[in-house]
Amino acid sequence: MKKIMQAIGIFASHIRSCRFCFIIHGHQFNSISSRWGIKIQSYNNRINWRRNIKSRLEIILKKKSKKIKKNKKNKKNYFEKFWNGDLSLPISYWLFGFVYSFLIAIFLIIITRFSENLVAILILPWTIFWAVGCWRAADKYKGLMLWSVLSKISIVLSIIQGLASIVAGV
């Protein structure tokens, strides 16, 4: 801002010698057009202009700080978004239901050394977690109703199959 004011001062001293200008009270200028077509407003208007810029910057900074606060509130964990059903139905169903479930099942098989009953018991919490998140995503799904219904049927069948494998010991 100081550089701009210095440039205006240098320009103003050049304008004083120009025959197209009117100088009133030394540093105070009325609207003066130079040979380059540049207008210099009065000193008081420049001060008001600075105040306006300062108030505009304060408003912009307040808006940005509000956006930052909103973004901090909206930043949820990926798994929390899944649990609340905020992820899309295809991601909830296919990624969590098959890919992550497959990886967790392999991990549990390695840990339990191929004990099927223990794997079925340990994977049950993941199945419930997947069922709740996928069910909520199906409730929020805005596409074809068929996919929502089919995913809910699949969820119910997978829970029944999981419980049956624990009870039957298979």
Order of alpha helices (4+ residues) and beta strands (2+ residues): alpha-beta-beta-alpha-alpha-alpha-alpha-alpha
